[in-house]
Amino acid sequence: MLRVVIIGYGEMFTNLIAGTLDANCSIVGVLRKEMIQYNPLTRKFKDTFLPSLDYNYIKSYNLPEINVRGVNTQKFKKTLIKLNPDIILVGSWGERISKDIYNIPKIATINAHPSLLPKYRGPNPYFWVIRNQEQTTGVSFHLVDEDYDTGAILAQEEIKIYPSDTGKTLKERTVLTARGVVCELLKDLSEDIIIPLTQAEEKSTYYSHPCGFELDFTKSAEENYAIIRSIYPWGEAYYYNDINCLAALPQGSEVVINHTYYTEPKTVTGIDLKNKTVDILCGDGKVLRIRTEHYNRYDRPFTRNYLKRELKVGQTV
């Protein structure tokens, strides 16, 4: 039975735990981000009165927690040597893991990355693949090396991106896929030798943290719709009417055919006060129907009044 240590946070972290349990492996230690994110007193208060999903998940399976303030500390190194793991699994983590740490497991330290490597290295591929209007993405399990997301690949699975996908829905499907992939990978590693596949550097792409959420109606409706979907739930796309900033939400937004006589991009072609949608003509001649709210959340109860008072069909934004 493989001995596994799992480090990470969020849905990828908990699904790696679930997949490891599905494979009947022994989880000898888990390290959640909150261990390094908060000082011991704050963390104890939070765990008692405002427990996170990660904490509740760990406690529900009675998993042994590792109490260290970082993955590159001497304390973590000594803990790993004592635990003697076959594998370390990484599911979302901000620190670069040093060589003397990732070399400790008998078999490997393996990272779960939510893209089809070597494409979309870097943080939050969920955002970038939707933003770039990709048709497919995936999840990759690769060896951890001295750089981010560059290690040889052990397993991959492709995931379809649907036209209505948001960052949230795509992430939900990806982490569930990762659960199944890691289960099969651990079973294979316990029974056989897997030959890692070196990543093709000439095909690699890297994207940093998400940026650029303002809509540009001189571009196509699809490009703008992709921005609206990609940033949810981490933030909101926006556009301006004069000096007023308006949030564009994915629920209720869509691309529709222009049935009006307007031809100039940025023209308001329709307003639905009941559903709080604004139709705006884009550079490709299609209309982007935008579910609109005040960007300032405190002003959102007054959005309908604002749309009725400040926006008119035929004006440009």
LUMSEDREN-167321 format. One record per residue (C-alpha): residue number from 1; residue in one letter; y, x, z. Coordinates in steps of 0.001 Angstrom, whole numbers, plus 500000, padded with zeros to 6 digits. Each point is the difference from the previous one (the first is absolute). Layout:
  num  residuo      py      px      pz
  NUM        a       Y       X       Z
...
# end
This chain:
  num  residuo      py      px      pz
    1        m  500000  500000  500000
    2        l  503345  501446  498926
    3        r  502556  500689  502703
    4        v  503443  498893  498814
    5        v  503561  500406  501295
    6        i  502596  497662  498475
    7        i  503759  500516  500060
    8        g  502700  497749  498573
    9        y  501887  496753  500441
   10        g  500294  496533  498537
   11        e  497632  498124  497731
   12        m  498502  503075  498338
   13        f  499166  501450  503426
   14        t  498288  496850  501260
   15        n  498073  499512  496758
   16        l  498721  503580  500138
   17        i  498755  499239  503503
   18        a  498310  496834  498723
   19        g  498417  501810  497042
   20        t  498734  502781  502238
   21        l  498386  497455  502322
   22        d  498533  498228  496954
   23        a  498340  503314  499059
   24        n  498455  500227  503490
   25        c  501772  503267  500744
   26        s  501034  501076  503476
   27        i  503759  499949  500560
   28        v  500477  502720  502611
   29        g  503792  499810  500120
   30        v  503038  498241  498546
   31        l  503614  501131  499937
   32        r  502648  497387  499256
   33        k  503579  500790  499025
   34        e  501368  498458  503195
   35        m  498501  502885  501957
   36        i  502514  502376  498410
   37        q  502717  497437  499294
   38        y  500759  499089  503624
   39        n  500144  501895  503264
   40        p  497166  499119  502425
   41        l  502093  497644  502165
   42        t  501411  498042  497032
   43        r  496573  499798  498398
   44        k  498396  498707  503186
   45        f  502670  497305  500307
   46        k  499557  499049  496336
   47        d  496201  499924  500244
   48        t  500225  497743  503053
   49        f  502666  497528  498925
   50        l  500384  500402  496210
   51        p  496662  501327  498758
   52        s  499822  500868  496315
   53        l  497295  498838  497623
   54        d  498677  503573  499939
   55        y  499678  500075  503781
   56        n  498338  496586  500168
   57        y  497576  500948  497233
   58        i  499005  503231  501744
   59        k  499504  498234  503315
   60        s  497999  497159  498428
   61        y  497362  502552  498947
   62        n  500383  502084  503161
   63        l  500645  503152  497962
   64        p  500834  503288  501747
   65        e  503668  500880  499560
   66        i  501286  503535  499584
   67        n  503151  500602  502027
   68        v  502023  502755  498319
   69        r  503572  500308  498707
   70        g  499129  501267  496524
   71        v  497145  500978  497698
   72        n  500995  503663  499906
   73        t  500133  500507  503764
   74        q  497659  502276  501902
   75        k  498929  496998  502059
   76        f  498841  498142  496903
   77        k  498219  503100  498732
   78        k  498136  500418  503300
   79        t  499153  496275  500021
   80        l  498537  500185  496490
   81        i  497899  503046  500861
   82        k  498648  498115  503005
   83        l  499304  496821  498006
   84        n  498301  502021  497247
   85        p  500595  497459  497189
   86        d  498279  500078  496641
   87        i  502997  498328  498351
   88        i  503651  499257  500708
   89        l  501359  496964  498144
   90        v  503734  499662  499459
   91        g  501508  496594  499280
   92        s  503814  500282  499765
   93        w  501553  502946  501820
   94        g  503374  501722  499838
   95        e  499136  503512  501186
   96        r  498669  502680  497685
   97        i  496644  500990  501505
   98        s  499607  503748  500443
   99        k  497056  501919  498576
  100        d  498576  500974  503395
  101        i  499780  496271  500829
  102        y  498638  498557  496752
  103        n  497334  502712  499847
  104        i  498498  499073  503394
  105        p  497654  497143  498913
  106        k  496530  501051  498851
  107        i  500332  498143  496681
  108        a  503680  499311  499231
  109        t  503329  498456  500869
  110        i  500486  497112  497575
  111        n  503173  498071  499224
  112        a  500190  496450  498627
  113        h  502845  499765  497481
  114        p  500953  496639  498443
  115        s  500222  501023  496355
  116        l  497830  501373  497228
  117        l  500662  503679  500596
  118        p  501354  502202  498600
  119        k  502471  497267  499039
  120        y  502446  498695  502589
  121        r  499738  502680  502606
  122        g  502429  499577  502892
  123        p  500984  497199  502381
  124        n  499661  496294  499236
  125        p  498317  499865  496566
  126        y  499788  496209  500491
  127        f  503741  499822  499323
  128        w  500076  502394  497070
  129        v  497091  498613  497980
  130        i  501548  496514  500060
  131        r  503484  501359  499385
  132        n  498712  501871  496951
  133        q  498129  496906  498767
  134        e  496575  501625  500044
  135        q  496987  497820  499210
  136        t  497591  501779  502330
  137        t  500020  502173  503085
  138        g  497246  500950  502421
  139        v  498913  501855  503104
  140        s  498894  503646  500111
  141        f  498128  501896  502691
  142        h  500718  503711  499710
  143        l  499574  503188  501964
  144        v  503014  500978  502087
  145        d  501467  503331  498983
  146        e  503261  501847  500607
  147        d  502135  497623  497917
  148        y  500474  496216  499916
  149        d  497483  497970  497963
  150        t  498778  502942  497927
  151        g  496463  500558  501302
  152        a  496842  499499  497963
  153        i  498879  496376  499621
  154        l  496811  498676  501582
  155        a  500251  496312  499073
  156        q  502328  497625  498161
  157        e  500162  496320  499162
  158        e  502362  498256  497593
  159        i  501995  496928  501045
  160        k  501672  497525  497647
  161        i  503685  499249  500510
  162        y  500836  496334  499431
  163        p  503340  498840  498547
  164        s  500848  498232  503262
  165        d  499015  502883  502291
  166        t  502432  501199  502628
  167        g  499719  503226  501930
  168        k  498497  497934  502808
  169        t  497253  498288  497996
  170        l  499091  503186  498153
  171        k  499738  501921  503262
  172        e  497786  497304  501514
  173        r  497543  500234  497098
  174        t  500110  503790  499937
  175        v  499124  500509  503667
  176        l  497145  497496  499733
  177        t  498712  501941  497001
  178        a  500322  503206  502022
  179        r  497751  498503  502679
  180        g  497184  499534  497508
  181        v  500517  503364  498322
  182        v  500006  501977  503248
  183        c  496846  498212  501140
  184        e  498131  501069  496853
  185        l  501511  503476  500102
  186        l  498839  500608  503576
  187        k  496523  498748  499163
  188        d  499871  502353  497018
  189        l  501241  502949  502053
  190        s  497334  499396  502632
  191        e  497225  499946  497402
  192        d  501072  502353  497215
  193        i  502449  502608  498810
  194        i  503067  498749  498103
  195        i  501677  502342  497540
  196        p  503803  499696  500407
  197        l  501953  499484  496776
  198        t  503040  502251  499648
  199        q  503152  498055  499172
  200        a  501457  500490  496526
  201        e  503443  501426  500763
  202        e  501276  499338  496473
  203        k  499588  496269  500671
  204        s  501558  500015  503458
  205        t  503102  498033  500977
  206        y  501875  499961  503286
  207        y  502360  497356  501364
  208        s  502006  500304  503183
  209        h  501102  497210  502319
  210        p  501021  496667  498384
  211        c  503576  499798  498772
  212        g  502212  498070  497585
  213        f  499773  496323  500925
  214        e  503136  498662  498288
  215        l  499252  497753  497042
  216        d  501471  500912  496620
  217        f  500157  496975  497726
  218        t  500765  502110  496932
  219        k  496333  501060  500234
  220        s  497036  497721  499322
  221        a  499065  497062  502202
  222        e  496564  501559  500582
  223        e  501524  503271  501229
  224        n  502161  498131  502499
  225        y  497144  497748  501095
  226        a  497905  503107  500621
  227        i  502689  501345  502342
  228        i  500052  496721  501940
  229        r  496214  500007  500436
  230        s  499511  503695  500642
  231        i  502230  500415  503045
  232        y  498602  497011  501918
  233        p  499239  500059  502969
  234        w  501762  503296  500818
  235        g  503399  498888  498792
  236        e  501782  497684  497581
  237        a  501427  500391  496537
  238        y  503595  498872  499629
  239        y  502802  499207  497581
  240        y  503718  499358  500284
  241        n  502243  497056  499296
  242        d  503433  501576  500155
  243        i  499924  501858  503351
  244        n  497311  497798  501542
  245        c  496507  501474  500277
  246        l  497115  497596  499393
  247        a  496339  500639  500755
  248        a  497364  499354  497336
  249        l  496696  498842  501496
  250        p  496654  500018  498172
  251        q  498840  496561  501156
  252        g  501426  497576  497439
  253        s  501252  502679  497604
  254        e  498600  500146  496468
  255        v  500773  500873  496382
  256        v  500707  496966  497790
  257        i  501027  499316  496407
  258        n  503695  499590  499263
  259        h  500486  496410  498834
  260        t  503809  500174  500119
  261        y  502537  501089  497402
  262        y  501177  502928  502160
  263        t  499374  503452  498532
  264        e  501914  502441  502198
  265        p  497965  501872  502638
  266        k  501028  499361  503624
  267        t  500910  496379  499220
  268        v  498969  497329  502512
  269        t  498029  497433  497974
  270        g  498862  497718  502805
  271        i  500187  499315  503727
  272        d  497510  498024  502114
  273        l  501538  499357  503414
  274        k  496866  498365  501412
  275        n  497826  503044  499332
  276        k  502893  502477  500276
  277        t  499250  501551  496624
  278        v  502497  501495  497581
  279        d  499124  500521  496319
  280        i  501588  503117  498487
  281        l  499698  501122  496388
  282        c  498718  503559  499586
  283        g  500300  502640  497310
  284        d  496786  498991  498230
  285        g  501168  496418  499472
  286        k  497733  498609  502726
  287        v  501156  498352  503194
  288        l  499195  501254  503472
  289        r  499756  497126  502452
  290        i  500879  501510  503373
  291        r  499228  498508  503387
  292        t  503300  500875  501642
  293        e  501194  500398  503573
  294        h  503001  501644  501608
  295        y  499103  503656  500511
  296        n  501340  499778  503552
  297        r  497293  498114  501884
  298        y  502481  498400  502368
  299        d  501677  498314  497023
  300        r  496795  498636  498452
  301        p  500334  496467  501422
  302        f  503157  499721  497870
  303        t  498475  501186  496709
  304        r  499921  496566  498327
  305        n  503649  499429  500835
  306        y  500853  503408  498560
  307        l  498086  499374  496769
  308        k  501648  496605  499579
  309        r  503478  501361  500689
  310        e  499981  503461  498418
  311        l  497567  499922  497065
  312        k  500424  498000  496805
  313        v  497887  499717  496858
  314        g  501603  502089  497263
  315        q  501580  502625  502221
  316        t  498836  503618  500061
  317        v  498888  501952  503064
# end
